[in-house]
């Protein structure tokens, strides 16, 4: 800060009248650096928000689709099941391939004192589900189980 001196009697007093140019330049540099960091952070948050919004729009129908696919597989548990459609402006396709076809575990029947062995009726599927929106696509892989009724 710039200081002026004034002599009052024998005591010398300093009067402060303002900032020096160097002090103003340093303060301005710090201010502009802080503004640059804040604007970059704000811009990055806007980009992240847009990406999150697109992800939410793509994944919104996912819980319903998983239930629908499970119902289609259980309705007709063949070696290969596939399908697709459109829900909430999201196109989807799935393909389920049977990887195991096993019977229930053998059971001891106390009335006949023999083990009951069953025919295979449980299927384990590898499911590949593809979700598409303009400019976005996601592929999900998971497993689903289905069974044939004991009358089949």
C-alpha positions as CSV (number, residue, x, y, z in Angstrom):
1,X,0.0,0.0,0.0
2,X,1.1,3.5,-0.7
3,X,1.8,5.5,2.4
4,X,2.2,9.2,3.0
5,X,3.8,10.6,6.0
6,X,2.7,13.5,7.9
7,X,4.6,15.1,10.7
8,X,2.5,16.2,13.7
9,X,4.7,17.8,16.3
10,X,7.7,15.5,16.7
11,X,5.6,12.3,15.9
12,X,5.5,11.1,12.4
13,X,2.2,9.4,11.3
14,X,1.8,7.3,8.1
15,X,-1.4,7.9,6.2
16,X,-2.6,5.1,3.9
17,X,-4.2,6.2,0.7
18,X,-4.5,3.1,-1.5
19,X,-2.9,0.1,-3.1
20,X,0.3,-0.1,-5.1
21,X,0.2,-1.3,-8.7
22,X,2.0,-4.5,-7.8
23,X,-0.5,-5.3,-5.1
24,X,-3.4,-4.8,-7.5
25,X,-1.8,-7.0,-10.2
26,X,-1.2,-9.8,-7.7
27,X,-4.8,-9.6,-6.5
28,X,-6.1,-9.6,-10.1
29,X,-3.9,-12.6,-11.0
30,X,-5.2,-14.6,-8.1
31,X,-8.8,-13.6,-8.9
32,X,-8.5,-14.6,-12.6
33,X,-6.8,-17.9,-11.7
34,X,-9.7,-18.7,-9.3
35,X,-12.3,-17.8,-11.9
36,X,-10.6,-20.0,-14.5
37,X,-10.7,-23.0,-12.1
38,X,-14.3,-22.4,-11.2
39,X,-15.4,-22.1,-14.9
40,X,-13.6,-25.3,-15.8
41,X,-15.2,-27.1,-12.9
42,X,-18.6,-25.7,-13.9
43,X,-18.1,-26.8,-17.6
44,X,-17.0,-30.3,-16.5
45,X,-20.1,-30.6,-14.2
46,X,-22.4,-29.7,-17.1
47,X,-20.8,-32.3,-19.3
48,X,-21.1,-34.9,-16.6
49,X,-24.7,-34.0,-16.0
50,X,-25.5,-34.5,-19.7
51,X,-23.8,-37.9,-19.7
52,X,-25.7,-39.0,-16.6
53,X,-29.0,-37.9,-18.1
54,X,-28.3,-39.9,-21.2
55,X,-27.3,-42.9,-19.1
56,X,-30.5,-42.6,-17.1
57,X,-32.6,-42.4,-20.3
58,X,-30.9,-45.5,-21.6
59,X,-31.2,-47.6,-18.5
60,X,-34.7,-46.5,-17.4
61,X,-36.4,-49.6,-18.9
62,X,-33.8,-52.1,-17.7
63,X,-35.7,-53.5,-14.6
64,X,-38.8,-54.1,-16.6
65,X,-36.9,-55.6,-19.5
66,X,-35.1,-58.1,-17.2
67,X,-38.4,-59.2,-15.8
68,X,-39.9,-59.5,-19.3
69,X,-37.0,-61.5,-20.6
70,X,-37.2,-63.9,-17.6
71,X,-40.9,-64.4,-18.2
72,X,-40.3,-65.1,-21.9
73,X,-37.6,-67.6,-21.1
74,X,-39.7,-69.4,-18.4
75,X,-42.7,-69.4,-20.7
76,X,-40.8,-71.4,-23.3
77,X,-37.5,-72.8,-22.0
78,X,-35.8,-73.9,-25.2
79,X,-32.1,-74.2,-25.9
80,X,-32.1,-70.8,-27.5
81,X,-34.5,-67.9,-26.9
82,X,-34.3,-64.4,-28.5
83,X,-36.4,-61.4,-28.9
84,X,-36.5,-57.6,-29.0
85,X,-38.6,-54.5,-29.2
86,X,-38.8,-50.9,-28.1
87,X,-39.7,-49.5,-24.7
88,X,-39.5,-45.8,-23.5
89,X,-37.7,-44.9,-26.7
90,X,-35.0,-47.5,-26.1
91,X,-34.6,-50.4,-28.6
92,X,-33.6,-53.7,-27.1
93,X,-32.6,-57.1,-28.3
94,X,-31.8,-60.1,-26.3
95,X,-30.4,-63.6,-26.9
96,X,-30.5,-66.3,-24.3
97,X,-28.5,-69.5,-24.8
98,X,-28.8,-72.5,-22.6
99,X,-25.5,-73.5,-21.0
100,X,-26.8,-76.2,-18.5
101,X,-29.8,-78.5,-18.6
102,X,-30.0,-80.5,-15.4
103,X,-32.4,-82.6,-13.4
104,X,-33.4,-81.8,-9.8
105,X,-31.3,-83.6,-7.2
106,X,-32.2,-87.2,-6.6
107,X,-34.5,-87.7,-3.6
108,X,-35.0,-90.6,-1.2
109,X,-38.5,-91.9,-1.1
110,X,-39.2,-93.4,2.3
111,X,-42.3,-95.3,1.1
112,X,-40.4,-97.2,-1.6
113,X,-37.0,-97.0,0.1
114,X,-35.5,-96.0,-3.2
115,X,-33.9,-92.9,-4.7
116,X,-36.1,-91.1,-7.1
117,X,-34.2,-89.8,-10.1
118,X,-35.8,-87.1,-12.2
119,X,-35.5,-86.1,-15.9
120,X,-33.6,-82.9,-16.7
121,X,-35.9,-79.8,-16.4
122,X,-33.8,-76.9,-15.2
123,X,-32.0,-74.7,-17.6
124,X,-29.3,-72.1,-17.0
125,X,-29.0,-69.4,-19.6
126,X,-26.4,-66.9,-20.6
127,X,-28.3,-63.8,-21.6
128,X,-27.0,-61.0,-23.7
129,X,-29.1,-57.8,-23.7
130,X,-28.4,-54.9,-25.9
131,X,-30.0,-51.5,-25.3
132,X,-29.8,-48.8,-28.0
133,X,-30.7,-45.1,-28.2
134,X,-29.5,-42.6,-30.7
135,X,-25.9,-42.0,-29.8
136,X,-25.7,-44.6,-27.0
137,X,-25.5,-48.4,-26.7
138,X,-25.0,-50.7,-23.8
139,X,-24.6,-54.5,-23.7
140,X,-25.4,-56.4,-20.5
141,X,-24.6,-60.1,-19.9
142,X,-26.1,-62.0,-17.1
143,X,-27.5,-65.4,-16.2
144,X,-31.1,-66.5,-15.9
145,X,-32.7,-69.8,-14.8
146,X,-35.8,-71.4,-16.1
147,X,-37.5,-74.7,-15.6
148,X,-40.0,-76.9,-17.3
149,X,-43.0,-78.0,-15.4
150,X,-42.8,-81.6,-14.1
151,X,-45.7,-82.6,-16.5
152,X,-43.5,-81.8,-19.7
